[in-house]
């Protein structure tokens, strides 16, 4: 008998993980989030208003999450 042309693909090679871009985005999220907290607590004096800092932190966090869950093109390169 001939094998089916629509055989299921294995997902063993695909897993969630960070590559260089994911780590860069996660680092941006952590740094900008910390800067936002320091701005609100009036410990640090940033050149950006606190809401702009929060916006950048949120965008970087969403990017890090998408790189982790999605297909980070730099994941797997060593």
C-alpha positions as CSV (number, residue, x, y, z in Angstrom):
1,X,0.0,0.0,0.0
2,X,1.1,3.5,-0.7
3,X,1.6,5.9,2.1
4,X,-0.7,8.8,2.4
5,X,0.5,12.1,1.0
6,X,-1.0,14.0,4.0
7,X,1.0,12.3,6.7
8,X,1.0,14.2,10.0
9,X,4.1,16.2,10.7
10,X,5.8,15.7,14.0
11,X,6.2,18.7,16.3
12,X,9.3,17.4,18.1
13,X,11.6,19.9,16.5
14,X,9.5,22.9,17.3
15,X,9.5,24.3,20.9
16,X,9.1,27.6,22.5
17,X,12.3,29.4,23.2
18,X,14.2,32.6,22.9
19,X,16.8,33.5,20.4
20,X,18.9,36.7,20.3
21,X,15.9,38.8,19.4
22,X,13.7,37.4,22.1
23,X,16.4,38.0,24.8
24,X,16.9,41.6,23.5
25,X,13.2,42.2,23.7
26,X,12.9,40.7,27.2
27,X,15.9,42.8,28.4
28,X,14.2,45.9,27.0
29,X,11.0,45.0,28.9
30,X,12.8,44.5,32.2
31,X,14.9,47.7,31.9
32,X,12.0,49.9,30.7
33,X,9.7,48.4,33.3
34,X,12.2,49.1,36.1
35,X,12.7,52.7,34.8
36,X,9.0,53.2,34.8
37,X,8.8,52.0,38.5
38,X,11.7,54.3,39.4
39,X,10.1,57.3,37.6
40,X,6.8,56.8,39.4
41,X,8.5,56.5,42.7
42,X,10.5,59.6,41.9
43,X,13.8,57.9,42.5
44,X,15.1,58.3,39.0
45,X,14.7,61.2,36.6
46,X,14.2,60.0,33.0
47,X,14.1,62.1,29.8
48,X,10.9,60.3,28.9
49,X,7.6,60.9,30.7
50,X,6.5,57.9,32.8
51,X,3.6,57.0,30.4
52,X,6.0,56.8,27.4
53,X,8.3,54.6,29.4
54,X,5.4,52.3,30.3
55,X,4.3,52.2,26.7
56,X,7.7,51.1,25.5
57,X,7.9,48.5,28.3
58,X,4.5,47.1,27.3
59,X,5.5,46.9,23.6
60,X,8.8,45.2,24.5
61,X,7.0,42.8,26.7
62,X,4.5,41.9,24.0
63,X,7.4,41.4,21.6
64,X,9.2,39.1,24.0
65,X,6.0,37.1,24.5
66,X,5.5,36.8,20.7
67,X,9.1,35.8,20.2
68,X,8.8,33.1,22.9
69,X,5.5,31.6,21.7
70,X,6.0,32.2,18.0
71,X,8.8,31.5,15.7
72,X,11.9,33.5,16.8
73,X,14.1,33.4,13.7
74,X,17.2,33.6,15.8
75,X,16.2,30.7,18.1
76,X,18.4,27.6,17.7
77,X,21.4,29.4,16.3
78,X,24.5,29.0,18.4
